[in-house]
Amino acid sequence: MTNPSPTVHLPTMPRRVAVIGAGAAGLVAARELRREGHRVVVFEREDKVGGTWVYGPATETDPLGVDPFRRIVQSSLYASLRTNLPREVMGFRDYPFGSTGRDPRRFPGHAEVLEYINDFAAEFGLGELVRLGTEVTRVGLAADGKWTVRWKSGADQLDELYDAVVVCNGHFTEPRIAQIPGIEKWPGEQIHSHNYRVPEPFKSQTVILIGSSSSAIDISIELVGVAKEVHIASRSPTYTIGKVPGYSNMWLHSMIDSVCEDGMVVFQDGNMVHADVILHCTGYKYDFPFLDTNGIVTVDDNCVGPLYKHIFPPLLAPWLSFVGLPWKVIPFPLFEFQSKWIAAILSGRVTLPTTDEMMADVEQFYKALEESGFPKRYTHNLADYQFEYIDWLAAECANPPCEEWRKQMFASTSKTRKLQPHRYRDEWYDQDLVLQALEDLTKYRSRGGINGFHFI
């Protein structure tokens, strides 16, 4: 049973659009653009689709991953990674992420997510739009208002002209590293979680993890089984300093104050630990090495801007756009609605405000962040208003808002994750919401959608 065919909107003048990246964002962007009647080419430098969800055991020769000339690994997945959101929440609006029997867990492993992305691409015939093994080396403005896309594949290199470019290259490849006083003379090893795959290399070592993200929690739990000691340094005010209950070799600390030549690590709370490894679970930087906008779009302290609604640079809209910059969000549905909006604007069905109006909106947004005390690097953190943002995009595209059960399920998962971070994937208390999701999806299936998926 296949998905019901949506209305294909034919623009007055179909646009030729380049999409950079064939992860979840690039694939759903390609689908929405084609639905609007545009001619789409998706560029993917790797040999398969999936983006960050393509796991590989290889790591960088530079453990910190900060040397651009030695950075060859795209994936930042570790072998045991499971989603931190239930599959019902994660799925695209009209292609739910159901259980197919490969990995029936409600919070599945990364391989199941990749298979879901592959299924999505196959269901909507997106493979024919993707050029695999093709790296974009430059995107720049052409003299006639179009965009030059320079790509290489093997020994081939070519410049092509496009009406519009949609950037979907992800933001989990360029590591962000904590700045630690004295680190130049500290004798231990440093590694970023981008290069963490399995715990065995840390056997019998004292490891300090910096960060409090999901990856930091997951990795710390893995390490306690092999490491001598695990110490977590975090800025989060919600953690209680001291030994972690239930573990004999895990401690929580305030942030690192400094490190010493004798191998000691000094925390801001005054505690000191002699450590073998500092593991940075400190996130990533936005990086667009191929993009040349003559300084119109910049990245400053991890703020990509100026961007209207995290998508359009006002001076280049709508011919340049970004999908997937926001974080602390449910990614796939957000990608989907960003893509719907971009596609509808390029087809002329939806109009943007004037350049001046967009720029004024951006400046007002930046001012509000500053007045609220938010660091600039949190510009794209939508934790407090992601559903307001998604619903706004949906309304712009004349689509219904995000489902209520999805919003409640996300809130329930977030609460459970805080209360029991080590068990939330296997113990949950929102079965009523699962039933609501199933009811909605069953209705959709009765109209011709979904490939026989079922939910737990």
N, C-alpha and C positions, 0 to 999 in steps of 0.2 A: 504494500500500500504506500503510495507516494504522497508528498505534501500537496495540498491544493495549490493550483497555479495562481499566484497573485496577479493583480492587474499590472501590466507592463505599461509604464507611462512613456510615451514617445515625445522627447523634447523637440522644440522647433528646429534646433540644430544639435544633433547628437555630438557630444564631446568625446575627444580622444583623451583618456585618462590613464596615467601611470600610477600604479599602487606599489609602494616600496615595502616589501615584506609579505610573506605568505604564512604568517602565524594566524591565530584566531582573528585578530583585528583586520589584517589584510584580506583574509578570505571573506569575512562578512561584509567588508567594504566593497569588495569586488562583486559580491552578490547583489548588494543594494544598488550599486552603480549600474549594473547590467539590467536590473529590474526597471530602472528609469530610462533604459534605451541607450546608454552610453557604450562606447567601445573601450574595453578595458584590457590592459596588460598588467600582470602582476610580476614583479621582479623578486626573485628569491635566490640569495647567494648559495644556500645550502642545496643538497641534492634531494631534499624532501620537504613537504609542507609541515607546519606545526610550530615553527618558531621556538620559543623557549621551552616548549613541551617535548622537544626531541632530546631524549636523554642519551648521553654518551659517557663512558668512563674516563675519557681523556681529560686532562687538565692542562692549564698553561704552564710553560716552563718558568714563568715568573709567578710564584705563589700568591703574591698580592694582586696580580693581574693589572698592574698600573702602567706597564711598559707597552705602549701601543704597537711597537714593532715586534713584540712577542705575543700579542693577543690573537689567538687563532681559534679559540673555543667559544662557541655561541652560548651553549647551554649552561645554566647555573643550577641544574637539578642535582640533588643527591639521590643515591640509589633507593633509599627507603621513603622518599617524599610521598606524602598523601595530601590530598586537598584539605584546606582548612575551612572549606564551605561544603555543605551537602550538595549532592549532584542536582537535586531539584532546583536549588537556588542558582546554580552555576549556569544552567543551560540557556541557549538562545530562546527568545520569546516563542518562535514558531518551529523550533527543532529541539525539543526537550532532551536533557541528558539523562536518559533512563538506563536501567541495568540490562545488559545484554547477555549476562552469564560469564563474561570474561573476567570481570572483577565485580562481584555483586555488592561489595561494601558501599555503604551510603557515602562515606568519605573515601573515594577510591585512590589508588596509586596513580603516579604520573603516566604510566603506560595506558591506562584506561582513558585518561583525558586526551592523549594523543590519538587513540583510536576513535574517540568521539569526534575530534576535529577532522580526521580522515573520512569518517562517515558523513560528516556535514559537507565536506568538499565533494564527495562522490554523489551525494543526494542531489546537489544543486549543479552538478556538472562544471565545477569550478576548475578542475584540473586543466582543461583546455585553455584557460586564461593565464596559466602560470608558466613562467620561464624559469625552470630550475637551474641551479648552478650558474646563475647570472648575477653578478655583483654590480650594483650601481655605484659608480665612482664619483659622479658629479651630477648634481641637479642645479641648473642655473637659469636665470632669465634670458630669453632670446630677444632679439631686437624687435620682433613683431608682436611682443606681448605673450608669446607662447613660452614653453619651458623646454630647455634642452636637457635630455636625459642621456648621460653617457654611461654605457654599461660594457662590461667585459665578461667573456665566457671562454675559458681556455685561452687560445691565442687570438681570439676574435675580440675586437673592440669597435664600438659604433656609437655615433650620436644620433638620437631620434628626437623629433619634435612632438610635444603633447600640449593639449589645451590646458590641462590641469594635472596636478600631482597631489596624491594623498599619501602622507608619510605614516607608515605603520611598522616601523622597524623595532618597536619594543624598547624597554628600558631596564633590562636585567642582564646587561653584558659588561658595562663599564663600572668597575667597583668604586665605591666611595670609601675612603679610608679614614679612620679616626686619627687626629693629630695628637701625638703623645710626646710631651717633653722628655728629652733624653733618649729617644728611640734609636738615634743614630749609633749610640755606643752600647745599646742593650745586646747581649750575646745570644738571645734566644731566637726562635723561628717565628716569623709572621706569615699568616695566610688569610686570605679572604674567603668567605663562604662560597663565592663563585667557584673556587677550586676544591671544595670539600665534596667527597663522594661517599666514602665509607669510613667507619671509626677505627679500623684496625691499625692504621699508621700511628695512632696516638696512644697505643698500648703502653701502660705504666708511666705515662707522662703527666705533668701538671699543666693543665690547659686553662687559659683565661679567655672566655668569650666576651666580646663587647657587643651589647645590643639586647633588646627585649622583644624582637619580632618573632613571628611564628617559626622562622628558620632557626633562630637562636635557641628557642625552647626545644624544638625537635632535635637539633644537633646535641644540645647539652644532655638530653635524655639518652641519646645513643652513646655518648662518650662515657657516661658514668659506669657503663658496663665493662669498659676496657682501660680507661685512664686511671691514674693514681688519684688525682683530684681534679675537680671541675669547679671553676670560679666564674661567676657571671657578673660582669660590670655593667650597670645600667643607669641611665638618667631617670628612669621612670620612678615617680614618687609613690607609686602604689605598691612597690615591693618592700617587704620587711627584711632588713639587713640581718644576715646570719645564716646558719645551716638550714638547708631546705628540708622540711619535714618529710620523712620517708626515705631519705637518702643519707648514707654515711659519708659520702665523699663529694657532696655538692654544696656550695655556699653562694649566697647573694651578697653583692657589695655595691657601694656607690661607684661612680665613674673612676677611672684611673687618673691619678694626679700626676704621676711621673714614673719613669723606670730608671734603673741604675745599672752601672757597668758590671756589677756582681750578679746580675740576673734577678734582682728583687724588683717587684712591682708594688708601687705604693698607691693605695686608694685614697680618695678624698676623705673617707671616714677615719683615716689613720692606720688601718690595717695594712699589713705587708705580706706578700707571698713570693716565694722563689718559684718562678714559672719557667717551663720549657717552651711553651707556645702561646702566642696571642692570636686568637682567631677572630677576625673582624666580621661580625654579622651586622654590618652597618649600612646596608643598602647599596644603591647604585646611582649613577649620574645619567642624566639625559645626554645623548651623544648623537650628533648628526654630521659625521665627518664629510659626507658627500654633498651637503646642502650649502649652496652659495647664494645668499640673498642680498649681497652688498651691504651687510650690516643691519638689514631691516629686522630680521629675527635673530635674537641672541639667546644664549644660555648663561644666566648670571646667578650663582649660588643655587643651582638646580631649579631656577625659574625660567621656563621657556616663554619668551614674550617679545613684544606684546601680543597676546592672543585673546580674541573675543570668544568667550565661553570655552576656553581651553582648546579651541579648534582653529579659528581663522586669524591670521595676522591681518589687521584691518587694511593695511596698505596693499596687501597682495590678495585679498579675498575677492572672489571665492576660489581663485585659481591655485592656491596653495592651502592645504589643510592638514591637520594632525588628528589621528585617531589613537586613543589609548594612553594619553598622558596622565590622566587622573589616577591616583592611587588611594589605598584604603577604600576600595569599592568592590562591587561585584563586577568583575571585568567583562565577561562576554555580553551580558545584556547592555552594559554601557557602550561597548564597541558597536553593538547593533544599532542603538538609537543615534549615536553620533554619525554613523554611516548613513542611516536613513536621511538625516538632516542634510548632510553634505550632498548626497545624491539628488535630493529634491531641489536644493538650491542650484546646483549645476544644471538641472533640467529646466529651471525657470518656474517651477510650480510654487516654490517658496522664495521669498525675497529677504535679503539681509537689510539691516539698517544702513544708513549712509556711512562712509568711512569715518567722518567726524563723530557720528553718534556711537559707532563701535569703539572708537578710541576713547571717547568720554566714559563709556561703560567700563572699559579696561582700567582706566585711571581711577575711577571710583572704587572698583573692586580692589585694586592695589592699596588704595588709601584705607579702606575698611580693614584689610588684613593688618596693615601697619598699626592702625589705631587699636586693634584688638590684641596686639602684642605677638602676632604670629610671625615666626621667622620667615624670611623670603623663601627658604628652601621648602617650606610647607605650602607654597602657592597652589600646587596641584593636589594637595591632600583634601579629599572630599568627604572625609569620615563623617562630618556633622551634617552634610546636606546632599549626599549622593542621590537619594530618592527624589528630593525636590528638583535636582538637576535633571535626572532621567525623565521625570514627569514633564518638565518644561520642554525637553527635546521632543518627547512624544506629542505634546500638544502642538508644537510647531509643525509637526508632520501629520497632524490630524489623526494620530493614533491614540488608543486608550492608554491610561497611565499604567505604571508597573502594578502587577497584581498585588493585592493586599496580603495574600498568604506569603508571597515572596519577601515582602518587607518584614512581616512578623517573624518569619523563619530566620531571616538574617539576624534580627534582633535577638531571638532566642539562642541562636548559635553563638553569637558574640558574648552573651551573658554566661552560657555554659562554659565557653572557652576560658573566661576569666576565673570562674569558680573552680574548674577542674581541668587545667591546661594539659594534664598528662592523660586524660581519659575522655575528653569531650567527643572524640571521633567515634567512640564505641559505646558511649552512654549518652542518650539524649532523651528529651522530655517534650517533644513537640509532634507526637504522632498524629494529633488532630490536624496539624498543619500539613503533614504529609498527605493525609486523606483529602484535604481541600485541594492540594496541588494535583493529586491524582484525579479528582473529580473534574477539575478544569481541563486537564490534559485528555481525559477520556472524551469530553465534549469535543475537543479539537480533533481527536482521532476519528470520531464519528463523522466529521466533515471531510475526512480524507487525508488527515495528517498523521505523522509519526509512524515509524517502522516497527510496530509490535513491541515497543519498549514497555517495561513495567517498573513499578517502584516498590521498594521494600515496605 
